[in-house]
């Protein structure tokens, strides 16, 4: 049995919501130069929201988590049905990623298959996860954010290769920005700065584009729709910011892991030194986050003082756009039934389908 | 207790299907493609689940040594039993960690490794050091073993607070497989037999 081959189209409310998400992203800034403002974190802004923490054992949190699971497939299908979403998907996750999304699954691309002489065949897959920009663990005190609305989703690369997390921006957002701000957070409404990518996929490209002609030619090769000018400009700016190479999470953000590896192996048998290491790691993580966040932000429960200065500038916005659409899990998603998967043996595709 | 073999079979079918649709497969030349098809067919005939291998003893021994040496933790026997059946996977936004690629003879890092991922999580979230052995994650959750008690637990990804506790590691991994296969709504097989018996835990992905 398998859910992949479900032909059900996404519900109309989801289609409208994805369109709203694309429009909202376009409206964040008309100036494509915003993309390269922070070369280490290109194509993202910090979105300031006022929020409180959600009671994790309460029904509100459970409902948000349950609704998300029933919405996700519809969201992925609607995203690749939208002409802009489809072109951006083709650039970010390739044609096989688009095919998976059409079936309601997050994109994952097979990177390599290997067999040992005596042993089973293994495949390595590059994976993407659907990330909540404003985490489910906080309750936004504004009507511009809805946790399970497409405006709060981004499909983010989550590939990990050993200790190398350079292809895992998703983890960086959690460990550097979200966790320190929600850990020990105050109970009353307080500012939370969330990473909001300016693309529905992150990173938005897997190769550099030096000219609009090059970009258009790639889209044509993929059989994807052309992009409106505002998106072409954003892609070109992103490519410029990454020096026309595939995006990598900067090495300085891996420093915590290196510090851990250097110290922990020698200290791990001494409880007191271990406690010190733990404290120094927490402090280091907070310092890293503080380089990006303004005065007034909370890190590990402590507010950054009024005289705090930002060291690394990521553009800060405060979303003002009220949501026009509401999404609900489609009836087909909630009631879907098991079906047998027919395909089990590889069949060569002589005419691969374009996206 | 074995994992739900129906889920593993479905995951294997899904991976083989994904492979045949992939740009990687399409770009292989014909002999390479035939060779790969033959190998996968042969593995299926031998009773294996193609592209969802279990860990080999030699790799498990190296993993146990690395976890003790680098993270000062013992590889739980229950996890060894699971890894023998399924050495990690990445599907549908759900990841189960496996034996690290650099511990294997061929150095092939097919899935995120237990040593590397725990080093990273412990470094990023110091409050989890020696408290949890992380075994996987999804969009919303971290899956882990609480080291003090041996209990399999699910943690909220945003806050690292506990969301659910399973009665056994097999149940937790079955639930990960359940989510990886996209079963968010149907009654799982092990509850179908007695729909009122939730004493061994409940299906987390349905919670």
Interface residues (C-beta under 8 A of the other chain):
Chain A: X1 X2 X3 X4 X53 X56 X62 X65 X66 X68 X69 X70 X72 X73 X94 X95 X96 X99 X100 X104 X105 X106 X108 X109 X110 X111 X112 X113 X114 X115 X116 X119 X120 X121 X122 X123 X124 X125 X127 X128 X129 X130 X131 X132 X135 X136 X137 X138 X158 X160 X161 X162 X163 X165 X171 X174 X175 X178 X179 X182 X183 X256 X257 X259 X260 X261 X264 X265 X268 X269 X274 X277 X278 X279 X281 X282 X285 X333 X334 X335 X336 X337 X338 X341 X343 X344 X345 X346 X347 X348 X349 X352
Chain B: X6 X10 X13 X14 X15 X16 X17 X18 X19 X20 X21 X22 X23 X24 X25 X26 X30 X33 X36 X37 X39 X40 X41 X43 X44 X48 X50 X51 X53 X54 X56 X69 X70 X71 X72 X90 X91 X92 X93 X95 X100 X101 X102 X105 X106 X108 X109 X110 X111 X112 X113 X116 X117 X119 X120 X122 X123 X124 X125 X126 X127 X129 X130 X138 X139 X140 X156 X157 X158 X159 X160 X161 X163 X179 X181 X182 X183 X184 X185 X186 X205 X207
